[in-house]
Amino acid sequence: MPFTCLTFNFAWEIMSMINSFPDLTYFVLRLVWVSLDLVILIVHFIYGNIIINKRN
């Protein structure tokens, strides 16, 4: 996944989580989803550069 798409998705999920704050159920579900996106972002930072350099 391109880094720009990943960051736009992460920002979208954070905005969606903030907008769903009054309803606790949706807020918790969005919080879990943002946490999973954060894991994907961290893995991209750790391993993304290695994979890109391996192709060249």
mmCIF entry with sequence, helices, sheets and N, C-alpha, C, O atoms, coordinates in Angstrom:
data_MODEL
# 
_entry.id   MODEL 
# 
_entity.id                         1 
_entity.type                       polymer 
_entity.pdbx_number_of_molecules   1 
# 
_entity_poly.entity_id                      1 
_entity_poly.type                           'polypeptide(L)' 
_entity_poly.nstd_linkage                   no 
_entity_poly.nstd_monomer                   no 
_entity_poly.pdbx_seq_one_letter_code       MPFTCLTFNFAWEIMSMINSFPDLTYFVLRLVWVSLDLVILIVHFIYGNIIINKRN 
_entity_poly.pdbx_seq_one_letter_code_can   MPFTCLTFNFAWEIMSMINSFPDLTYFVLRLVWVSLDLVILIVHFIYGNIIINKRN 
_entity_poly.pdbx_strand_id                 A 
# 
loop_
_entity_poly_seq.entity_id 
_entity_poly_seq.num 
_entity_poly_seq.mon_id 
_entity_poly_seq.hetero 
1 1  MET n 
1 2  PRO n 
1 3  PHE n 
1 4  THR n 
1 5  CYS n 
1 6  LEU n 
1 7  THR n 
1 8  PHE n 
1 9  ASN n 
1 10 PHE n 
1 11 ALA n 
1 12 TRP n 
1 13 GLU n 
1 14 ILE n 
1 15 MET n 
1 16 SER n 
1 17 MET n 
1 18 ILE n 
1 19 ASN n 
1 20 SER n 
1 21 PHE n 
1 22 PRO n 
1 23 ASP n 
1 24 LEU n 
1 25 THR n 
1 26 TYR n 
1 27 PHE n 
1 28 VAL n 
1 29 LEU n 
1 30 ARG n 
1 31 LEU n 
1 32 VAL n 
1 33 TRP n 
1 34 VAL n 
1 35 SER n 
1 36 LEU n 
1 37 ASP n 
1 38 LEU n 
1 39 VAL n 
1 40 ILE n 
1 41 LEU n 
1 42 ILE n 
1 43 VAL n 
1 44 HIS n 
1 45 PHE n 
1 46 ILE n 
1 47 TYR n 
1 48 GLY n 
1 49 ASN n 
1 50 ILE n 
1 51 ILE n 
1 52 ILE n 
1 53 ASN n 
1 54 LYS n 
1 55 ARG n 
1 56 ASN n 
# 
_struct_asym.id          A 
_struct_asym.entity_id   1 
# 
loop_
_struct_conf.conf_type_id 
_struct_conf.id 
_struct_conf.pdbx_PDB_helix_id 
_struct_conf.beg_label_comp_id 
_struct_conf.beg_label_asym_id 
_struct_conf.beg_label_seq_id 
_struct_conf.pdbx_beg_PDB_ins_code 
_struct_conf.end_label_comp_id 
_struct_conf.end_label_asym_id 
_struct_conf.end_label_seq_id 
_struct_conf.pdbx_end_PDB_ins_code 
_struct_conf.beg_auth_comp_id 
_struct_conf.beg_auth_asym_id 
_struct_conf.beg_auth_seq_id 
_struct_conf.end_auth_comp_id 
_struct_conf.end_auth_asym_id 
_struct_conf.end_auth_seq_id 
_struct_conf.pdbx_PDB_helix_class 
_struct_conf.details 
_struct_conf.pdbx_PDB_helix_length 
HELX_P HELX_P1 AA1 PHE A 3  ? ASN A 19 ? PHE A 3  ASN A 19 1 ? 17 
HELX_P HELX_P2 AA2 LEU A 24 ? ARG A 55 ? LEU A 24 ARG A 55 1 ? 32 
# 
_struct_conf_type.id          HELX_P 
_struct_conf_type.criteria    ? 
_struct_conf_type.reference   ? 
# 
loop_
_atom_site.group_PDB 
_atom_site.id 
_atom_site.type_symbol 
_atom_site.label_atom_id 
_atom_site.label_alt_id 
_atom_site.label_comp_id 
_atom_site.label_asym_id 
_atom_site.label_entity_id 
_atom_site.label_seq_id 
_atom_site.pdbx_PDB_ins_code 
_atom_site.Cartn_x 
_atom_site.Cartn_y 
_atom_site.Cartn_z 
_atom_site.occupancy 
_atom_site.B_iso_or_equiv 
_atom_site.pdbx_formal_charge 
_atom_site.auth_seq_id 
_atom_site.auth_comp_id 
_atom_site.auth_asym_id 
_atom_site.auth_atom_id 
_atom_site.pdbx_PDB_model_num 
ATOM 1   N N  . MET A 1 1  ? 0.848   -1.161 0.000  1.00 0.00 ? 1  MET A N  1 
ATOM 2   C CA . MET A 1 1  ? 0.000   0.000  0.000  1.00 0.00 ? 1  MET A CA 1 
ATOM 3   C C  . MET A 1 1  ? 0.900   1.233  0.000  1.00 0.00 ? 1  MET A C  1 
ATOM 4   O O  . MET A 1 1  ? 1.830   1.306  0.803  1.00 0.00 ? 1  MET A O  1 
ATOM 5   N N  . PRO A 1 2  ? 0.649   2.199  -0.877 1.00 0.00 ? 2  PRO A N  1 
ATOM 6   C CA . PRO A 1 2  ? 1.461   3.426  -0.876 1.00 0.00 ? 2  PRO A CA 1 
ATOM 7   C C  . PRO A 1 2  ? 1.310   4.185  0.440  1.00 0.00 ? 2  PRO A C  1 
ATOM 8   O O  . PRO A 1 2  ? 0.255   4.169  1.073  1.00 0.00 ? 2  PRO A O  1 
ATOM 9   N N  . PHE A 1 3  ? 2.371   4.834  0.823  1.00 0.00 ? 3  PHE A N  1 
ATOM 10  C CA . PHE A 1 3  ? 2.389   5.535  2.108  1.00 0.00 ? 3  PHE A CA 1 
ATOM 11  C C  . PHE A 1 3  ? 1.335   6.633  2.172  1.00 0.00 ? 3  PHE A C  1 
ATOM 12  O O  . PHE A 1 3  ? 0.722   6.836  3.220  1.00 0.00 ? 3  PHE A O  1 
ATOM 13  N N  . THR A 1 4  ? 1.115   7.346  1.069  1.00 0.00 ? 4  THR A N  1 
ATOM 14  C CA . THR A 1 4  ? 0.111   8.426  1.078  1.00 0.00 ? 4  THR A CA 1 
ATOM 15  C C  . THR A 1 4  ? -1.286  7.865  1.320  1.00 0.00 ? 4  THR A C  1 
ATOM 16  O O  . THR A 1 4  ? -2.065  8.447  2.075  1.00 0.00 ? 4  THR A O  1 
ATOM 17  N N  . CYS A 1 5  ? -1.606  6.752  0.691  1.00 0.00 ? 5  CYS A N  1 
ATOM 18  C CA . CYS A 1 5  ? -2.917  6.129  0.915  1.00 0.00 ? 5  CYS A CA 1 
ATOM 19  C C  . CYS A 1 5  ? -3.057  5.666  2.364  1.00 0.00 ? 5  CYS A C  1 
ATOM 20  O O  . CYS A 1 5  ? -4.127  5.779  2.962  1.00 0.00 ? 5  CYS A O  1 
ATOM 21  N N  . LEU A 1 6  ? -1.994  5.160  2.904  1.00 0.00 ? 6  LEU A N  1 
ATOM 22  C CA . LEU A 1 6  ? -2.007  4.693  4.290  1.00 0.00 ? 6  LEU A CA 1 
ATOM 23  C C  . LEU A 1 6  ? -2.247  5.851  5.258  1.00 0.00 ? 6  LEU A C  1 
ATOM 24  O O  . LEU A 1 6  ? -3.030  5.719  6.199  1.00 0.00 ? 6  LEU A O  1 
ATOM 25  N N  . THR A 1 7  ? -1.587  6.970  5.035  1.00 0.00 ? 7  THR A N  1 
ATOM 26  C CA . THR A 1 7  ? -1.777  8.113  5.933  1.00 0.00 ? 7  THR A CA 1 
ATOM 27  C C  . THR A 1 7  ? -3.150  8.748  5.763  1.00 0.00 ? 7  THR A C  1 
ATOM 28  O O  . THR A 1 7  ? -3.744  9.196  6.743  1.00 0.00 ? 7  THR A O  1 
ATOM 29  N N  . PHE A 1 8  ? -3.668  8.797  4.530  1.00 0.00 ? 8  PHE A N  1 
ATOM 30  C CA . PHE A 1 8  ? -5.025  9.328  4.326  1.00 0.00 ? 8  PHE A CA 1 
ATOM 31  C C  . PHE A 1 8  ? -6.056  8.422  4.999  1.00 0.00 ? 8  PHE A C  1 
ATOM 32  O O  . PHE A 1 8  ? -7.019  8.912  5.590  1.00 0.00 ? 8  PHE A O  1 
ATOM 33  N N  . ASN A 1 9  ? -5.863  7.118  4.914  1.00 0.00 ? 9  ASN A N  1 
ATOM 34  C CA . ASN A 1 9  ? -6.772  6.186  5.572  1.00 0.00 ? 9  ASN A CA 1 
ATOM 35  C C  . ASN A 1 9  ? -6.710  6.351  7.088  1.00 0.00 ? 9  ASN A C  1 
ATOM 36  O O  . ASN A 1 9  ? -7.740  6.324  7.762  1.00 0.00 ? 9  ASN A O  1 
ATOM 37  N N  . PHE A 1 10 ? -5.515  6.520  7.616  1.00 0.00 ? 10 PHE A N  1 
ATOM 38  C CA . PHE A 1 10 ? -5.349  6.708  9.055  1.00 0.00 ? 10 PHE A CA 1 
ATOM 39  C C  . PHE A 1 10 ? -6.041  7.990  9.520  1.00 0.00 ? 10 PHE A C  1 
ATOM 40  O O  . PHE A 1 10 ? -6.713  8.001  10.551 1.00 0.00 ? 10 PHE A O  1 
ATOM 41  N N  . ALA A 1 11 ? -5.871  9.073  8.751  1.00 0.00 ? 11 ALA A N  1 
ATOM 42  C CA . ALA A 1 11 ? -6.519  10.337 9.094  1.00 0.00 ? 11 ALA A CA 1 
ATOM 43  C C  . ALA A 1 11 ? -8.041  10.219 9.004  1.00 0.00 ? 11 ALA A C  1 
ATOM 44  O O  . ALA A 1 11 ? -8.760  10.762 9.842  1.00 0.00 ? 11 ALA A O  1 
ATOM 45  N N  . TRP A 1 12 ? -8.524  9.513  7.991  1.00 0.00 ? 12 TRP A N  1 
ATOM 46  C CA . TRP A 1 12 ? -9.960  9.315  7.830  1.00 0.00 ? 12 TRP A CA 1 
ATOM 47  C C  . TRP A 1 12 ? -10.535 8.548  9.017  1.00 0.00 ? 12 TRP A C  1 
ATOM 48  O O  . TRP A 1 12 ? -11.601 8.892  9.526  1.00 0.00 ? 12 TRP A O  1 
ATOM 49  N N  . GLU A 1 13 ? -9.846  7.535  9.444  1.00 0.00 ? 13 GLU A N  1 
ATOM 50  C CA . GLU A 1 13 ? -10.330 6.734  10.568 1.00 0.00 ? 13 GLU A CA 1 
ATOM 51  C C  . GLU A 1 13 ? -10.315 7.541  11.863 1.00 0.00 ? 13 GLU A C  1 
ATOM 52  O O  . GLU A 1 13 ? -11.212 7.381  12.692 1.00 0.00 ? 13 GLU A O  1 
ATOM 53  N N  . ILE A 1 14 ? -9.333  8.392  12.054 1.00 0.00 ? 14 ILE A N  1 
ATOM 54  C CA . ILE A 1 14 ? -9.300  9.234  13.258 1.00 0.00 ? 14 ILE A CA 1 
ATOM 55  C C  . ILE A 1 14 ? -10.458 10.229 13.249 1.00 0.00 ? 14 ILE A C  1 
ATOM 56  O O  . ILE A 1 14 ? -11.116 10.429 14.270 1.00 0.00 ? 14 ILE A O  1 
ATOM 57  N N  . MET A 1 15 ? -10.707 10.852 12.094 1.00 0.00 ? 15 MET A N  1 
ATOM 58  C CA . MET A 1 15 ? -11.838 11.788 12.000 1.00 0.00 ? 15 MET A CA 1 
ATOM 59  C C  . MET A 1 15 ? -13.160 11.068 12.235 1.00 0.00 ? 15 MET A C  1 
ATOM 60  O O  . MET A 1 15 ? -14.048 11.596 12.904 1.00 0.00 ? 15 MET A O  1 
ATOM 61  N N  . SER A 1 16 ? -13.289 9.882  11.693 1.00 0.00 ? 16 SER A N  1 
ATOM 62  C CA . SER A 1 16 ? -14.506 9.104  11.880 1.00 0.00 ? 16 SER A CA 1 
ATOM 63  C C  . SER A 1 16 ? -14.675 8.698  13.340 1.00 0.00 ? 16 SER A C  1 
ATOM 64  O O  . SER A 1 16 ? -15.791 8.677  13.859 1.00 0.00 ? 16 SER A O  1 
ATOM 65  N N  . MET A 1 17 ? -13.576 8.379  13.993 1.00 0.00 ? 17 MET A N  1 
ATOM 66  C CA . MET A 1 17 ? -13.638 8.010  15.398 1.00 0.00 ? 17 MET A CA 1 
ATOM 67  C C  . MET A 1 17 ? -14.074 9.207  16.246 1.00 0.00 ? 17 MET A C  1 
ATOM 68  O O  . MET A 1 17 ? -14.892 9.060  17.155 1.00 0.00 ? 17 MET A O  1 
ATOM 69  N N  . ILE A 1 18 ? -13.541 10.367 15.957 1.00 0.00 ? 18 ILE A N  1 
ATOM 70  C CA . ILE A 1 18 ? -13.905 11.562 16.716 1.00 0.00 ? 18 ILE A CA 1 
ATOM 71  C C  . ILE A 1 18 ? -15.367 11.919 16.499 1.00 0.00 ? 18 ILE A C  1 
ATOM 72  O O  . ILE A 1 18 ? -16.052 12.319 17.440 1.00 0.00 ? 18 ILE A O  1 
ATOM 73  N N  . ASN A 1 19 ? -15.854 11.779 15.266 1.00 0.00 ? 19 ASN A N  1 
ATOM 74  C CA . ASN A 1 19 ? -17.248 12.104 14.970 1.00 0.00 ? 19 ASN A CA 1 
ATOM 75  C C  . ASN A 1 19 ? -18.222 11.106 15.576 1.00 0.00 ? 19 ASN A C  1 
ATOM 76  O O  . ASN A 1 19 ? -19.386 11.447 15.782 1.00 0.00 ? 19 ASN A O  1 
ATOM 77  N N  . SER A 1 20 ? -17.795 9.909  15.864 1.00 0.00 ? 20 SER A N  1 
ATOM 78  C CA . SER A 1 20 ? -18.689 8.911  16.449 1.00 0.00 ? 20 SER A CA 1 
ATOM 79  C C  . SER A 1 20 ? -18.586 8.880  17.969 1.00 0.00 ? 20 SER A C  1 
ATOM 80  O O  . SER A 1 20 ? -19.016 7.908  18.590 1.00 0.00 ? 20 SER A O  1 
ATOM 81  N N  . PHE A 1 21 ? -18.035 9.903  18.570 1.00 0.00 ? 21 PHE A N  1 
ATOM 82  C CA . PHE A 1 21 ? -17.792 9.904  20.012 1.00 0.00 ? 21 PHE A CA 1 
ATOM 83  C C  . PHE A 1 21 ? -19.051 9.779  20.858 1.00 0.00 ? 21 PHE A C  1 
ATOM 84  O O  . PHE A 1 21 ? -19.014 9.025  21.831 1.00 0.00 ? 21 PHE A O  1 
ATOM 85  N N  . PRO A 1 22 ? -20.167 10.456 20.570 1.00 0.00 ? 22 PRO A N  1 
ATOM 86  C CA . PRO A 1 22 ? -21.312 10.312 21.482 1.00 0.00 ? 22 PRO A CA 1 
ATOM 87  C C  . PRO A 1 22 ? -21.833 8.875  21.610 1.00 0.00 ? 22 PRO A C  1 
ATOM 88  O O  . PRO A 1 22 ? -22.324 8.489  22.671 1.00 0.00 ? 22 PRO A O  1 
ATOM 89  N N  . ASP A 1 23 ? -21.731 8.103  20.561 1.00 0.00 ? 23 ASP A N  1 
ATOM 90  C CA . ASP A 1 23 ? -22.174 6.711  20.626 1.00 0.00 ? 23 ASP A CA 1 
ATOM 91  C C  . ASP A 1 23 ? -20.969 5.837  21.010 1.00 0.00 ? 23 ASP A C  1 
ATOM 92  O O  . ASP A 1 23 ? -20.035 5.667  20.227 1.00 0.00 ? 23 ASP A O  1 
ATOM 93  N N  . LEU A 1 24 ? -21.012 5.303  22.196 1.00 0.00 ? 24 LEU A N  1 
ATOM 94  C CA . LEU A 1 24 ? -19.855 4.593  22.750 1.00 0.00 ? 24 LEU A CA 1 
ATOM 95  C C  . LEU A 1 24 ? -19.511 3.325  21.967 1.00 0.00 ? 24 LEU A C  1 
ATOM 96  O O  . LEU A 1 24 ? -18.334 2.996  21.819 1.00 0.00 ? 24 LEU A O  1 
ATOM 97  N N  . THR A 1 25 ? -20.514 2.616  21.469 1.00 0.00 ? 25 THR A N  1 
ATOM 98  C CA . THR A 1 25 ? -20.251 1.374  20.739 1.00 0.00 ? 25 THR A CA 1 
ATOM 99  C C  . THR A 1 25 ? -19.450 1.647  19.477 1.00 0.00 ? 25 THR A C  1 
ATOM 100 O O  . THR A 1 25 ? -18.443 0.988  19.223 1.00 0.00 ? 25 THR A O  1 
ATOM 101 N N  . TYR A 1 26 ? -19.894 2.618  18.683 1.00 0.00 ? 26 TYR A N  1 
ATOM 102 C CA . TYR A 1 26 ? -19.170 2.942  17.457 1.00 0.00 ? 26 TYR A CA 1 
ATOM 103 C C  . TYR A 1 26 ? -17.796 3.529  17.753 1.00 0.00 ? 26 TYR A C  1 
ATOM 104 O O  . TYR A 1 26 ? -16.841 3.299  17.011 1.00 0.00 ? 26 TYR A O  1 
ATOM 105 N N  . PHE A 1 27 ? -17.703 4.282  18.835 1.00 0.00 ? 27 PHE A N  1 
ATOM 106 C CA . PHE A 1 27 ? -16.412 4.860  19.206 1.00 0.00 ? 27 PHE A CA 1 
ATOM 107 C C  . PHE A 1 27 ? -15.404 3.758  19.526 1.00 0.00 ? 27 PHE A C  1 
ATOM 108 O O  . PHE A 1 27 ? -14.252 3.834  19.099 1.00 0.00 ? 27 PHE A O  1 
ATOM 109 N N  . VAL A 1 28 ? -15.823 2.741  20.270 1.00 0.00 ? 28 VAL A N  1 
ATOM 110 C CA . VAL A 1 28 ? -14.915 1.646  20.619 1.00 0.00 ? 28 VAL A CA 1 
ATOM 111 C C  . VAL A 1 28 ? -14.528 0.858  19.371 1.00 0.00 ? 28 VAL A C  1 
ATOM 112 O O  . VAL A 1 28 ? -13.367 0.480  19.214 1.00 0.00 ? 28 VAL A O  1 
ATOM 113 N N  . LEU A 1 29 ? -15.485 0.609  18.488 1.00 0.00 ? 29 LEU A N  1 
ATOM 114 C CA . LEU A 1 29 ? -15.166 -0.092 17.245 1.00 0.00 ? 29 LEU A CA 1 
ATOM 115 C C  . LEU A 1 29 ? -14.191 0.713  16.386 1.00 0.00 ? 29 LEU A C  1 
ATOM 116 O O  . LEU A 1 29 ? -13.253 0.155  15.815 1.00 0.00 ? 29 LEU A O  1 
ATOM 117 N N  . ARG A 1 30 ? -14.411 2.005  16.297 1.00 0.00 ? 30 ARG A N  1 
ATOM 118 C CA . ARG A 1 30 ? -13.490 2.862  15.532 1.00 0.00 ? 30 ARG A CA 1 
ATOM 119 C C  . ARG A 1 30 ? -12.120 2.917  16.191 1.00 0.00 ? 30 ARG A C  1 
ATOM 120 O O  . ARG A 1 30 ? -11.100 2.974  15.503 1.00 0.00 ? 30 ARG A O  1 
ATOM 121 N N  . LEU A 1 31 ? -12.090 2.901  17.515 1.00 0.00 ? 31 LEU A N  1 
ATOM 122 C CA . LEU A 1 31 ? -10.817 2.910  18.229 1.00 0.00 ? 31 LEU A CA 1 
ATOM 123 C C  . LEU A 1 31 ? -10.018 1.638  17.934 1.00 0.00 ? 31 LEU A C  1 
ATOM 124 O O  . LEU A 1 31 ? -8.802  1.693  17.754 1.00 0.00 ? 31 LEU A O  1 
ATOM 125 N N  . VAL A 1 32 ? -10.697 0.507  17.885 1.00 0.00 ? 32 VAL A N  1 
ATOM 126 C CA . VAL A 1 32 ? -10.027 -0.747 17.531 1.00 0.00 ? 32 VAL A CA 1 
ATOM 127 C C  . VAL A 1 32 ? -9.506  -0.661 16.102 1.00 0.00 ? 32 VAL A C  1 
ATOM 128 O O  . VAL A 1 32 ? -8.382  -1.080 15.827 1.00 0.00 ? 32 VAL A O  1 
ATOM 129 N N  . TRP A 1 33 ? -10.309 -0.124 15.192 1.00 0.00 ? 33 TRP A N  1 
ATOM 130 C CA . TRP A 1 33 ? -9.905  -0.025 13.789 1.00 0.00 ? 33 TRP A CA 1 
ATOM 131 C C  . TRP A 1 33 ? -8.717  0.920  13.629 1.00 0.00 ? 33 TRP A C  1 
ATOM 132 O O  . TRP A 1 33 ? -7.806  0.639  12.850 1.00 0.00 ? 33 TRP A O  1 
ATOM 133 N N  . VAL A 1 34 ? -8.715  2.035  14.356 1.00 0.00 ? 34 VAL A N  1 
ATOM 134 C CA . VAL A 1 34 ? -7.583  2.973  14.309 1.00 0.00 ? 34 VAL A CA 1 
ATOM 135 C C  . VAL A 1 34 ? -6.337  2.300  14.877 1.00 0.00 ? 34 VAL A C  1 
ATOM 136 O O  . VAL A 1 34 ? -5.234  2.522  14.379 1.00 0.00 ? 34 VAL A O  1 
ATOM 137 N N  . SER A 1 35 ? -6.500  1.492  15.899 1.00 0.00 ? 35 SER A N  1 
ATOM 138 C CA . SER A 1 35 ? -5.354  0.775  16.462 1.00 0.00 ? 35 SER A CA 1 
ATOM 139 C C  . SER A 1 35 ? -4.760  -0.199 15.443 1.00 0.00 ? 35 SER A C  1 
ATOM 140 O O  . SER A 1 35 ? -3.539  -0.317 15.337 1.00 0.00 ? 35 SER A O  1 
ATOM 141 N N  . LEU A 1 36 ? -5.612  -0.888 14.703 1.00 0.00 ? 36 LEU A N  1 
ATOM 142 C CA . LEU A 1 36 ? -5.114  -1.787 13.664 1.00 0.00 ? 36 LEU A CA 1 
ATOM 143 C C  . LEU A 1 36 ? -4.407  -1.007 12.552 1.00 0.00 ? 36 LEU A C  1 
ATOM 144 O O  . LEU A 1 36 ? -3.380  -1.449 12.037 1.00 0.00 ? 36 LEU A O  1 
ATOM 145 N N  . ASP A 1 37 ? -4.959  0.153  12.183 1.00 0.00 ? 37 ASP A N  1 
ATOM 146 C CA . ASP A 1 37 ? -4.284  0.993  11.192 1.00 0.00 ? 37 ASP A CA 1 
ATOM 147 C C  . ASP A 1 37 ? -2.934  1.485  11.703 1.00 0.00 ? 37 ASP A C  1 
ATOM 148 O O  . ASP A 1 37 ? -1.977  1.607  10.939 1.00 0.00 ? 37 ASP A O  1 
ATOM 149 N N  . LEU A 1 38 ? -2.869  1.761  12.983 1.00 0.00 ? 38 LEU A N  1 
ATOM 150 C CA . LEU A 1 38 ? -1.602  2.194  13.570 1.00 0.00 ? 38 LEU A CA 1 
ATOM 151 C C  . LEU A 1 38 ? -0.565  1.073  13.511 1.00 0.00 ? 38 LEU A C  1 
ATOM 152 O O  . LEU A 1 38 ? 0.612   1.334  13.261 1.00 0.00 ? 38 LEU A O  1 
ATOM 153 N N  . VAL A 1 39 ? -0.984  -0.155 13.736 1.00 0.00 ? 39 VAL A N  1 
ATOM 154 C CA . VAL A 1 39 ? -0.073  -1.292 13.620 1.00 0.00 ? 39 VAL A CA 1 
ATOM 155 C C  . VAL A 1 39 ? 0.442   -1.407 12.191 1.00 0.00 ? 39 VAL A C  1 
ATOM 156 O O  . VAL A 1 39 ? 1.633   -1.635 11.976 1.00 0.00 ? 39 VAL A O  1 
ATOM 157 N N  . ILE A 1 40 ? -0.448  -1.251 11.211 1.00 0.00 ? 40 ILE A N  1 
ATOM 158 C CA . ILE A 1 40 ? -0.036  -1.303 9.807  1.00 0.00 ? 40 ILE A CA 1 
ATOM 159 C C  . ILE A 1 40 ? 0.955   -0.186 9.509  1.00 0.00 ? 40 ILE A C  1 
ATOM 160 O O  . ILE A 1 40 ? 1.934   -0.409 8.796  1.00 0.00 ? 40 ILE A O  1 
ATOM 161 N N  . LEU A 1 41 ? 0.722   1.012  10.039 1.00 0.00 ? 41 LEU A N  1 
ATOM 162 C CA . LEU A 1 41 ? 1.622   2.142  9.821  1.00 0.00 ? 41 LEU A CA 1 
ATOM 163 C C  . LEU A 1 41 ? 2.993   1.881  10.433 1.00 0.00 ? 41 LEU A C  1 
ATOM 164 O O  . LEU A 1 41 ? 4.013   2.192  9.817  1.00 0.00 ? 41 LEU A O  1 
ATOM 165 N N  . ILE A 1 42 ? 3.030   1.317  11.630 1.00 0.00 ? 42 ILE A N  1 
ATOM 166 C CA . ILE A 1 42 ? 4.303   1.013  12.290 1.00 0.00 ? 42 ILE A CA 1 
ATOM 167 C C  . ILE A 1 42 ? 5.067   -0.058 11.513 1.00 0.00 ? 42 ILE A C  1 
ATOM 168 O O  . ILE A 1 42 ? 6.279   0.053  11.326 1.00 0.00 ? 42 ILE A O  1 
ATOM 169 N N  . VAL A 1 43 ? 4.358   -1.091 11.062 1.00 0.00 ? 43 VAL A N  1 
ATOM 170 C CA . VAL A 1 43 ? 5.007   -2.138 10.271 1.00 0.00 ? 43 VAL A CA 1 
ATOM 171 C C  . VAL A 1 43 ? 5.550   -1.560 8.971  1.00 0.00 ? 43 VAL A C  1 
ATOM 172 O O  . VAL A 1 43 ? 6.617   -1.962 8.507  1.00 0.00 ? 43 VAL A O  1 
ATOM 173 N N  . HIS A 1 44 ? 4.820   -0.620 8.383  1.00 0.00 ? 44 HIS A N  1 
ATOM 174 C CA . HIS A 1 44 ? 5.301   0.020  7.157  1.00 0.00 ? 44 HIS A CA 1 
ATOM 175 C C  . HIS A 1 44 ? 6.584   0.809  7.428  1.00 0.00 ? 44 HIS A C  1 
ATOM 176 O O  . HIS A 1 44 ? 7.510   0.782  6.616  1.00 0.00 ? 44 HIS A O  1 
ATOM 177 N N  . PHE A 1 45 ? 6.644   1.507  8.556  1.00 0.00 ? 45 PHE A N  1 
ATOM 178 C CA . PHE A 1 45 ? 7.860   2.245  8.895  1.00 0.00 ? 45 PHE A CA 1 
ATOM 179 C C  . PHE A 1 45 ? 9.039   1.302  9.144  1.00 0.00 ? 45 PHE A C  1 
ATOM 180 O O  . PHE A 1 45 ? 10.170  1.615  8.774  1.00 0.00 ? 45 PHE A O  1 
ATOM 181 N N  . ILE A 1 46 ? 8.782   0.166  9.761  1.00 0.00 ? 46 ILE A N  1 
ATOM 182 C CA . ILE A 1 46 ? 9.864   -0.762 10.079 1.00 0.00 ? 46 ILE A CA 1 
ATOM 183 C C  . ILE A 1 46 ? 10.344  -1.513 8.848  1.00 0.00 ? 46 ILE A C  1 
ATOM 184 O O  . ILE A 1 46 ? 11.547  -1.578 8.594  1.00 0.00 ? 46 ILE A O  1 
ATOM 185 N N  . TYR A 1 47 ? 9.417   -2.082 8.079  1.00 0.00 ? 47 TYR A N  1 
ATOM 186 C CA . TYR A 1 47 ? 9.792   -2.980 6.991  1.00 0.00 ? 47 TYR A CA 1 
ATOM 187 C C  . TYR A 1 47 ? 9.624   -2.392 5.601  1.00 0.00 ? 47 TYR A C  1 
ATOM 188 O O  . TYR A 1 47 ? 10.102  -2.979 4.631  1.00 0.00 ? 47 TYR A O  1 
ATOM 189 N N  . GLY A 1 48 ? 8.961   -1.255 5.474  1.00 0.00 ? 48 GLY A N  1 
ATOM 190 C CA . GLY A 1 48 ? 8.703   -0.694 4.157  1.00 0.00 ? 48 GLY A CA 1 
ATOM 191 C C  . GLY A 1 48 ? 9.956   -0.316 3.402  1.00 0.00 ? 48 GLY A C  1 
ATOM 192 O O  . GLY A 1 48 ? 10.050  -0.570 2.201  1.00 0.00 ? 48 GLY A O  1 
ATOM 193 N N  . ASN A 1 49 ? 10.916  0.280  4.070  1.00 0.00 ? 49 ASN A N  1 
ATOM 194 C CA . ASN A 1 49 ? 12.155  0.694  3.428  1.00 0.00 ? 49 ASN A CA 1 
ATOM 195 C C  . ASN A 1 49 ? 12.987  -0.512 3.007  1.00 0.00 ? 49 ASN A C  1 
ATOM 196 O O  . ASN A 1 49 ? 13.660  -0.470 1.977  1.00 0.00 ? 49 ASN A O  1 
ATOM 197 N N  . ILE A 1 50 ? 12.950  -1.567 3.779  1.00 0.00 ? 50 ILE A N  1 
ATOM 198 C CA . ILE A 1 50 ? 13.703  -2.783 3.440  1.00 0.00 ? 50 ILE A CA 1 
ATOM 199 C C  . ILE A 1 50 ? 13.149  -3.409 2.164  1.00 0.00 ? 50 ILE A C  1 
ATOM 200 O O  . ILE A 1 50 ? 13.912  -3.830 1.294  1.00 0.00 ? 50 ILE A O  1 
ATOM 201 N N  . ILE A 1 51 ? 11.836  -3.469 2.053  1.00 0.00 ? 51 ILE A N  1 
ATOM 202 C CA . ILE A 1 51 ? 11.217  -4.065 0.873  1.00 0.00 ? 51 ILE A CA 1 
ATOM 203 C C  . ILE A 1 51 ? 11.469  -3.207 -0.359 1.00 0.00 ? 51 ILE A C  1 
ATOM 204 O O  . ILE A 1 51 ? 11.734  -3.740 -1.436 1.00 0.00 ? 51 ILE A O  1 
ATOM 205 N N  . ILE A 1 52 ? 11.392  -1.897 -0.220 1.00 0.00 ? 52 ILE A N  1 
ATOM 206 C CA . ILE A 1 52 ? 11.628  -1.012 -1.356 1.00 0.00 ? 52 ILE A CA 1 
ATOM 207 C C  . ILE A 1 52 ? 13.078  -1.130 -1.831 1.00 0.00 ? 52 ILE A C  1 
ATOM 208 O O  . ILE A 1 52 ? 13.325  -1.153 -3.037 1.00 0.00 ? 52 ILE A O  1 
ATOM 209 N N  . ASN A 1 53 ? 14.034  -1.205 -0.916 1.00 0.00 ? 53 ASN A N  1 
ATOM 210 C CA . ASN A 1 53 ? 15.445  -1.318 -1.304 1.00 0.00 ? 53 ASN A CA 1 
ATOM 211 C C  . ASN A 1 53 ? 15.753  -2.698 -1.871 1.00 0.00 ? 53 ASN A C  1 
ATOM 212 O O  . ASN A 1 53 ? 16.670  -2.829 -2.682 1.00 0.00 ? 53 ASN A O  1 
ATOM 213 N N  . LYS A 1 54 ? 15.019  -3.727 -1.472 1.00 0.00 ? 54 LYS A N  1 
ATOM 214 C CA . LYS A 1 54 ? 15.281  -5.074 -1.971 1.00 0.00 ? 54 LYS A CA 1 
ATOM 215 C C  . LYS A 1 54 ? 14.893  -5.204 -3.445 1.00 0.00 ? 54 LYS A C  1 
ATOM 216 O O  . LYS A 1 54 ? 15.496  -5.996 -4.169 1.00 0.00 ? 54 LYS A O  1 
ATOM 217 N N  . ARG A 1 55 ? 13.904  -4.446 -3.898 1.00 0.00 ? 55 ARG A N  1 
ATOM 218 C CA . ARG A 1 55 ? 13.470  -4.514 -5.285 1.00 0.00 ? 55 ARG A CA 1 
ATOM 219 C C  . ARG A 1 55 ? 14.494  -3.928 -6.235 1.00 0.00 ? 55 ARG A C  1 
ATOM 220 O O  . ARG A 1 55 ? 14.600  -4.372 -7.378 1.00 0.00 ? 55 ARG A O  1 
ATOM 221 N N  . ASN A 1 56 ? 15.243  -2.946 -5.787 1.00 0.00 ? 56 ASN A N  1 
ATOM 222 C CA . ASN A 1 56 ? 16.192  -2.254 -6.682 1.00 0.00 ? 56 ASN A CA 1 
ATOM 223 C C  . ASN A 1 56 ? 17.418  -3.026 -6.852 1.00 0.00 ? 56 ASN A C  1 
ATOM 224 O O  . ASN A 1 56 ? 18.323  -2.597 -7.568 1.00 0.00 ? 56 ASN A O  1 
# 
